[in-house]
Amino acid sequence: MKVKTAVLWWLVNNKEHESLTDKDKTIEALMPLVEALFPGINYYSITGFSQVMRDCVIPVLKKRFSELLTTPAEAIKPKATTEIAKVLPSKGYEWQESTKWRSKFEKILAAA
């Protein structure tokens, strides 16, 4: 799946990128990113979605796209996209309930 590089930059840096529209920053726009990274993952509410973003998506993006932490905003082209690959499938709420899943996830984050 391809995602706007400016969206990744925004999530990694926790700073809004000037090229993003309000629509780019909605839960609806970010849901496909979550599903692409963690196929099958479930969250019950807006709060659950926020927790998935905070606990799973953003740490993975910071790990996989660490170069964005030092990339200035003006270096990100408005129409640029980046390919996103699956990280770890989750059967529903496994990401919250399974110590085995969390252990696999922590190993992925710790990998160089």
Secondary structure, DSSP 8 states (H G I E B T S, - for coil): -EEEHHHHHHHHHTS--TT--TGGGSHHHHHHHHHHHSTTB---SHHHHHHHIIIIIHHHHHHHTGGGGSS-GGGS-TT-EEE--------BTHHHH-HHHHHHHHHHHH--
